[in-house]
Amino acid sequence: MSNVSVLILTKNEQLDLAGCLESVVWCDDIHIFDSMSTDETVAIAEQYGAKVTQRDYGTNKLAFGGDEAAHRNWGLDNIAYKNQWVLVVDADERVTPELAQHIAEAVKSSGDIVAYSIQRRDFFMNTWLKHVQTSPFYMRLLQVGKVHYERLINPITVPHGPVGTVSGFLDHYPFSKGIHFWVERHNAYSKAEATQIIKNRASGGTFSITKAFFEKDFHIRRFNQKELFYRLPFRPLLKFLILYVFKRGFLDGRAGFTYAALQSIYEYFIVLKVNEIEVAFKNENTDIRP
């Protein structure tokens, strides 16, 4: 496929990268955007003929990165892509053959569309988590210069024009490195999420309850729902009930229950770290002199 470039974001992905690259062999312009891996990630990328760009997160470094939105924006703005359309994937994701076919068809007849959402299938315990996910759609097929990212972690994609949907599946294996890695990564993510919440509160937290429920644009609606969710009490319990009961995660069996439980624990990590940051901030700004 000569009209779409592929961007794969990596950080020590020697276990997953080869499988991801195999799923995009149809592309003649594959780019690896690497966050200074210390394993065999770069060597594997070069074996497949991918172009490698390495960049750290500057001064804002966390255990699993830093300002993710700024990092991704840099990658879109500074890497020399052969094509205007870029498919963004992670190393633990696989592009199915039917998705590749529909991508080729979509970009040929895109019209004024600047980005496409793709349905992702997450797998856990040999089970497709068909119901327990908050949302299966992610904006991944982008026109360079017509989208940007926001938020420190788990960034949202902001399009500068109409968005379409591509048929087919992007398969995701978030537990390919084991439960321990998922927990370690989300423990780090929770600090960034807590920092983002504090930042939003300090800036007035611009969100709209109306848009959270009635906005036609899915991505704007999702952003406002996320901001509203962060203002609710008992979030860990609510997260579990939303995923397991409201989203019918119980239909995904044991995998659905375990995944919902893990997500609620992750949410509790965020709550604890928000409280920790707020207490530390108050202590720093309190005059404790007698």
C-alpha positions as CSV (number, residue, x, y, z in Angstrom):
1,M,0.0,0.0,0.0
2,S,1.7,3.2,-1.2
3,N,-0.7,5.8,0.0
4,V,-0.5,5.2,3.8
5,S,2.4,5.4,6.2
6,V,2.6,3.5,9.5
7,L,3.8,4.9,12.8
8,I,4.6,2.5,15.6
9,L,5.3,3.9,19.1
10,T,7.8,1.8,21.1
11,K,9.7,1.6,24.4
12,N,11.4,-1.7,25.0
13,E,9.1,-3.7,22.8
14,Q,11.3,-6.6,21.7
15,L,8.6,-9.1,22.7
16,D,5.8,-7.6,20.6
17,L,7.3,-5.6,17.8
18,A,8.0,-8.3,15.3
19,G,4.4,-9.4,15.4
20,C,3.2,-5.9,14.9
21,L,5.6,-5.4,11.9
22,E,4.4,-8.6,10.4
23,S,0.9,-7.3,10.4
24,V,1.9,-4.1,8.4
25,V,4.2,-5.6,5.8
26,W,1.9,-4.3,3.1
27,C,3.2,-0.8,3.9
28,D,6.3,0.6,2.2
29,D,6.8,3.5,4.7
30,I,7.0,2.1,8.2
31,H,8.3,4.4,11.0
32,I,9.3,3.4,14.5
33,F,9.0,6.3,17.0
34,D,11.1,4.9,19.8
35,S,11.4,6.3,23.3
36,M,15.1,5.4,23.8
37,S,14.7,1.6,24.2
38,T,17.4,-0.3,25.9
39,D,16.5,-3.8,24.6
40,E,16.5,-5.1,21.0
41,T,13.6,-3.0,19.8
42,V,15.7,-0.9,17.4
43,A,17.5,-3.9,16.0
44,I,14.3,-5.7,15.3
45,A,12.9,-2.6,13.6
46,E,15.9,-2.4,11.3
47,Q,15.7,-6.1,10.4
48,Y,12.2,-5.3,9.0
49,G,13.5,-2.2,7.1
50,A,11.6,0.2,9.3
51,K,12.8,3.8,9.7
52,V,13.7,4.5,13.3
53,T,13.4,7.9,15.1
54,Q,14.4,8.1,18.7
55,R,13.4,10.7,21.2
56,D,13.0,10.9,24.9
57,Y,10.3,13.0,26.7
58,G,12.6,15.9,27.5
59,T,12.5,17.1,31.1
60,N,9.1,15.6,31.9
61,K,10.1,12.0,32.3
62,L,7.9,9.4,34.1
63,A,8.5,5.7,34.5
64,F,6.6,5.0,31.3
65,G,7.1,8.3,29.5
66,G,6.1,11.9,30.2
67,D,3.9,14.3,28.3
68,E,2.4,11.7,26.0
69,A,0.4,14.3,23.9
70,A,3.5,16.5,23.3
71,H,5.5,13.4,22.4
72,R,2.9,12.2,19.9
73,N,2.5,15.7,18.4
74,W,6.3,15.9,17.9
75,G,6.1,12.6,16.1
76,L,3.4,13.7,13.7
77,D,5.1,17.1,13.1
78,N,8.7,16.1,12.7
79,I,9.0,12.7,11.2
80,A,9.3,12.7,7.4
81,Y,6.4,10.6,6.2
82,K,6.1,9.5,2.6
83,N,2.4,9.9,2.6
84,Q,-0.2,12.3,3.9
85,W,-2.2,9.6,5.7
86,V,-0.6,7.9,8.8
87,L,-1.8,4.8,10.6
88,V,-0.7,5.0,14.3
89,V,-0.4,1.7,16.2
90,D,1.3,0.4,19.3
91,A,3.7,-2.6,19.3
92,D,1.2,-4.8,21.1
93,E,-1.4,-4.2,18.3
94,R,-2.0,-6.1,15.1
95,V,-3.6,-4.8,11.9
96,T,-5.9,-7.5,10.5
97,P,-5.9,-8.1,6.7
98,E,-9.5,-6.9,6.4
99,L,-8.6,-3.7,8.2
100,A,-5.7,-3.1,5.9
101,Q,-7.9,-3.5,2.9
102,H,-10.6,-1.1,4.2
103,I,-7.9,1.5,5.1
104,A,-6.7,1.5,1.4
105,E,-10.3,2.0,0.3
106,A,-11.0,4.7,2.9
107,V,-8.1,7.0,2.0
108,K,-8.9,6.8,-1.7
109,S,-12.4,8.2,-1.1
110,S,-11.8,10.3,2.0
111,G,-13.2,13.6,0.7
112,D,-13.0,16.2,3.4
113,I,-12.4,13.6,6.2
114,V,-9.2,14.3,8.2
115,A,-9.2,11.2,10.4
116,Y,-10.8,7.8,10.8
117,S,-11.7,5.8,13.9
118,I,-11.0,2.1,14.0
119,Q,-12.6,-0.6,16.2
120,R,-10.1,-2.3,18.4
121,R,-10.4,-5.8,19.8
122,D,-8.7,-6.2,23.2
123,F,-7.8,-9.8,24.2
124,F,-7.2,-11.1,27.7
125,M,-7.0,-14.7,29.0
126,N,-7.6,-15.9,25.4
127,T,-10.9,-14.0,25.3
128,W,-12.0,-11.0,23.2
129,L,-13.2,-8.4,25.7
130,K,-16.1,-7.6,23.5
131,H,-18.3,-5.9,26.2
132,V,-16.2,-4.8,29.2
133,Q,-14.3,-2.0,27.3
134,T,-15.3,1.6,27.8
135,S,-15.2,2.2,24.1
136,P,-13.8,0.0,21.3
137,F,-13.2,2.9,18.8
138,Y,-10.0,4.8,18.5
139,M,-8.9,7.5,16.1
140,R,-5.8,6.0,14.5
141,L,-5.8,6.8,10.8
142,L,-4.8,10.4,10.5
143,Q,-3.9,13.1,8.0
144,V,-0.6,14.8,9.0
145,G,-1.2,18.4,10.1
146,K,-4.9,18.0,10.5
147,V,-5.0,16.4,14.0
148,H,-3.3,17.0,17.4
149,Y,-3.2,15.3,20.8
150,E,-4.0,16.6,24.2
151,R,-3.5,15.3,27.8
152,L,-0.4,14.1,29.6
153,I,-1.3,10.4,29.5
154,N,-4.0,8.4,27.6
155,P,-4.1,11.4,25.2
156,I,-7.2,12.2,23.2
157,T,-7.0,12.9,19.5
158,V,-8.4,16.2,18.4
159,P,-9.3,16.4,14.7
160,H,-9.4,19.6,12.7
161,G,-12.3,18.5,10.5
162,P,-14.8,15.6,9.9
163,V,-14.1,12.1,11.1
164,G,-15.1,8.8,9.5
165,T,-15.0,5.1,10.5
166,V,-13.0,2.3,8.9
167,S,-14.4,-1.3,8.9
168,G,-12.2,-4.1,10.2
169,F,-10.4,-4.7,13.5
170,L,-7.2,-3.6,15.1
171,D,-6.3,-6.5,17.5
172,H,-4.7,-5.5,20.8
173,Y,-2.9,-7.7,23.4
174,P,-2.4,-5.5,26.4
175,F,-1.4,-8.4,28.7
176,S,1.2,-9.8,26.3
177,K,4.0,-9.1,28.8
178,G,2.1,-10.4,31.8
179,I,-0.1,-9.1,34.6
180,H,2.9,-7.7,36.5
181,F,3.9,-5.4,33.6
182,W,0.3,-4.2,33.2
183,V,0.1,-3.3,36.9
184,E,3.5,-1.7,36.9
185,R,2.6,0.4,33.8
186,H,-0.8,1.5,35.2
187,N,0.8,2.4,38.5
188,A,2.9,4.8,36.6
189,Y,0.0,5.9,34.4
190,S,-2.0,6.7,37.5
191,K,0.5,9.4,38.6
192,A,0.2,11.1,35.2
193,E,-3.6,10.9,35.3
194,A,-3.6,12.4,38.8
195,T,-1.4,15.2,37.6
196,Q,-3.7,15.8,34.7
197,I,-6.7,16.0,37.1
198,I,-5.0,18.5,39.3
199,K,-4.0,20.5,36.2
200,N,-7.6,20.5,35.0
201,R,-8.9,21.7,38.4
202,A,-6.4,24.5,38.6
203,S,-7.4,25.7,35.2
204,G,-11.1,25.7,35.9
205,G,-11.8,22.3,34.4
206,T,-13.5,23.3,31.2
207,F,-16.1,20.7,30.4
208,S,-19.8,20.6,29.6
209,I,-22.4,18.2,31.2
210,T,-24.6,18.7,28.1
211,K,-21.8,17.7,25.8
212,A,-21.0,14.7,27.9
213,F,-24.4,13.2,27.1
214,F,-25.7,14.9,23.9
215,E,-22.6,15.9,21.8
216,K,-22.9,14.2,18.4
217,D,-19.1,14.0,17.9
218,F,-18.0,10.9,19.7
219,H,-14.5,12.2,20.7
220,I,-15.8,15.5,22.1
221,R,-18.5,13.5,24.0
222,R,-15.9,11.1,25.3
223,F,-13.6,13.9,26.5
224,N,-16.5,15.6,28.5
225,Q,-17.6,12.3,29.9
226,K,-14.1,11.6,31.2
227,E,-13.9,15.1,32.8
228,L,-17.3,14.6,34.4
229,F,-16.3,11.1,35.6
230,Y,-13.3,12.6,37.5
231,R,-15.7,14.7,39.5
232,L,-17.8,11.8,40.7
233,P,-17.5,10.2,44.2
234,F,-16.8,6.5,44.6
235,R,-15.1,6.3,41.2
236,P,-13.4,2.9,41.6
237,L,-16.7,1.2,42.5
238,L,-18.5,3.2,39.7
239,K,-15.8,2.1,37.2
240,F,-16.4,-1.5,38.1
241,L,-20.2,-1.3,37.9
242,I,-20.0,0.6,34.5
243,L,-17.7,-2.0,32.9
244,Y,-19.1,-5.1,34.5
245,V,-22.8,-4.4,34.8
246,F,-23.7,-1.4,32.5
247,K,-21.4,-2.4,29.7
248,R,-22.3,-6.1,30.3
249,G,-18.7,-7.2,31.0
250,F,-20.1,-10.3,32.7
251,L,-20.8,-11.6,29.2
252,D,-17.0,-11.8,28.8
253,G,-16.8,-14.4,31.5
254,R,-13.9,-14.6,33.9
255,A,-11.8,-12.4,31.7
256,G,-14.4,-9.7,31.9
257,F,-14.6,-9.8,35.7
258,T,-10.8,-9.7,36.1
259,Y,-10.4,-6.9,33.6
260,A,-13.2,-4.8,35.3
261,A,-11.6,-5.4,38.7
262,L,-8.1,-4.3,37.4
263,Q,-9.6,-1.2,35.9
264,S,-11.3,-0.3,39.2
265,I,-8.0,-0.8,41.1
266,Y,-6.3,1.5,38.5
267,E,-9.0,4.1,39.2
268,Y,-8.3,3.8,42.9
269,F,-4.6,4.4,42.3
270,I,-5.6,7.6,40.6
271,V,-7.8,8.7,43.5
272,L,-5.1,8.0,46.1
273,K,-2.5,9.9,44.1
274,V,-4.8,12.9,43.6
275,N,-5.2,13.1,47.3
276,E,-1.5,12.7,47.9
277,I,-0.7,15.5,45.4
278,E,-3.3,17.8,47.0
279,V,-2.0,17.1,50.5
280,A,1.6,17.8,49.4
281,F,0.5,21.0,47.7
282,K,-1.3,22.2,50.9
283,N,1.7,21.4,53.1
284,E,4.0,23.3,50.8
285,N,1.8,26.3,50.9
286,T,1.0,26.2,54.7
287,D,3.0,28.4,57.1
288,I,3.8,26.0,59.9
289,R,5.9,28.5,61.9
290,P,4.7,29.1,65.5
